[in-house]
Amino acid sequence: MLSDSSPVVDVTKRIALIPGDGIGPEVIRVAEQVLTSVVRSRQLPLTWTAFDWGAEKYLRERVTLPADAIEMLRRDFDAILIGALGDPRIPSNQHALDILLGIRFGLDLYVNLRPVKLLDAKLCPLKSVTEKEVDFVVFRENTEGAYAGVGGNFKRGTPDEVAVQEDVNTRKGVERILVYAFEYAVSRGRRKMCMSDKSNAMPYGHGLWQRTFADVRKRFPQIEAQHLYADTLAMEIVRNPSQFEVIVTCNLFGDLLSDLAAGLLGGLGAAPSANLNPGYISMFEPVHGSAPGIAGKNVANPMAAILTTGMMLEYLGYRDEGARVEKVAADAVHASVMTPDFGGTFGTREVGEWICDRL
Ligand SMILES: NC(=O)c1ccc[n+]([C@@H]2O[C@H](COP(=O)([O-])OP(=O)(O)OC[C@H]3O[C@@H](n4cnc5c(N)ncnc54)[C@H](O)[C@@H]3O)[C@@H](O)[C@H]2O)c1
């Protein structure tokens, strides 16, 4: 029993939910039900609060990411679970850029982690591939590279227009993503690491990746490290995905290669992701966008959001619960409880109910 003088430690973990636009609210509603099921069955000290940041708020109030949002998130929350942002009524995509990039940069979420784990062989477009053969992770540098937003236009709108979009690579930025990828490999019992760049065509920026990789790999002699140019890697992921365990690359190539890899899982509806600042508040999101064409029809695949919720539970210290969510999600696919994009006949809500019943 606690004595009167014992400090009361609040172990409650707090989650900020941002459903967002299009199918975002539909898949986040299912994710919330999954959280509720896990919290009730395992008595976890987890709470969450929803924020209405997205297209509607922007159109109504001209507010994208509120001025104090980053400070408030850092102070009051341990994780963020976000649906998707993007609305055809806002062609500039300004609100989505402000919110997503604002959080990524504001909280320095430098690790983009995308697991590529096949739930069921029947979802993979490659022939005769088993689940065990598609099981790797892609680490994408998340704060620099071609997406750093450095550049400009000169003589804009004239026939002489010049557009410059810089590829920014810093020693600190490259080193920290490489170190995190190696540490992840060691902690998960993974043995193989593939670093990918285009140092043959981009000798300055990606030369830095090469030199940093040469330094960092020496610190992890137990990991078998190799290098592939990004074009070769794209081909190899399709030709023989089983050769990969951990891939680490820059922002631009990580974006493309992880979507290619998501194709091996059955599409974007199956691809979860995390944006991490390890040890600090981090953001979890399904890879897919807001899919406005199917919004409100109860056909959006909630699987990516459910798997993302499992990743978030694991990050918050609930590894068994995260693994359980992933297992039950795979069971749903084995039982063909799937939405139409997976070839099933179930709705978003029905897939969610099936999974929650078993959690
Ligand atoms: N992280 C994000 O919030 C994010 C990511 C990508 C795109 N977007 C935004 O989303 C909007 C639409 O972009 P897009 O069409 O290029 O990409 P998208 O991912 O929304 O859709 C691509 C295709 O996949 C399908 N799809 C996506 N998610 C699905 C799901 N869960 N279940 C079933 N089918 C699914 C869509 O119907 C569409 O055919 C744009 O405004 C874009 O900027 C946002």
The ligand as an ORCA input file, in Angstrom:
! r2SCAN-3c Opt
* xyz 0 1
  N      -0.650     11.177    -45.225
  C      -1.697     11.724    -45.820
  O      -2.547     12.322    -45.183
  C      -1.835     11.597    -47.314
  C      -1.084     10.669    -48.027
  C      -1.309     10.550    -49.398
  C      -2.255     11.359    -50.022
  N      -2.931     12.268    -49.297
  C      -3.991     13.109    -49.881
  O      -5.127     12.281    -50.117
  C      -5.858     12.770    -51.252
  C      -6.017     11.645    -52.263
  O      -4.719     11.270    -52.724
  P      -4.419     10.004    -53.636
  O      -5.657      9.636    -54.398
  O      -3.178     10.270    -54.369
  O      -4.056      8.825    -52.608
  P      -4.989      7.916    -51.729
  O      -4.108      7.066    -50.893
  O      -6.012      8.695    -51.013
  O      -5.760      6.975    -52.783
  C      -5.073      6.227    -53.789
  C      -5.964      5.080    -54.236
  O      -6.028      4.090    -53.206
  C      -7.358      3.909    -52.748
  N      -7.293      3.812    -51.291
  C      -6.517      4.564    -50.467
  N      -6.714      4.200    -49.200
  C      -7.626      3.202    -49.222
  C      -8.245      2.414    -48.211
  N      -7.963      2.575    -46.902
  N      -9.144      1.488    -48.595
  C      -9.444      1.292    -49.874
  N      -8.886      2.001    -50.889
  C      -7.993      2.952    -50.554
  C      -8.114      5.159    -53.217
  O      -9.485      4.902    -53.368
  C      -7.399      5.490    -54.506
  O      -7.909      4.670    -55.543
  C      -5.026     13.947    -51.799
  O      -5.581     15.134    -51.300
  C      -3.645     13.715    -51.227
  O      -2.903     14.890    -51.096
  C      -2.775     12.391    -47.953
*
